[in-house]
Amino acid sequence: MSGIHLSGTLVCRNAREAAIVASCLPEHVQLTRAERGCVSFEVAPAADPLVWTVEERFVDAAAFRAHQQRVAGSAWGRATAGIERRYEVEGL
């Protein structure tokens, strides 16, 4: 599949950070899936309760960058700014 594919993990340091993710995630998923150019967007808890798996697909680099820009200024972006992300991006 062409386009942009991001995969990886969101790694919380403690239960407080995991609670922030769990609290903010539903709105973040809803807003992202509604974005122009979003093909798929999944964030799910892993076996470790402090880790979340992330899979994102966007039609092209412009859609992916627009998503990144929106997220930076969103409630999700502000609330999770200090949480570690271990992502790989293909297609850029």
Summary of the structure (lengths in Angstrom):
residues: 92
radius of gyration: 12.7
end to end distance: 13.5
largest distance: 37.1
contacts: 266
relative contact order: 0.33
helix: 39%
strand: 34%
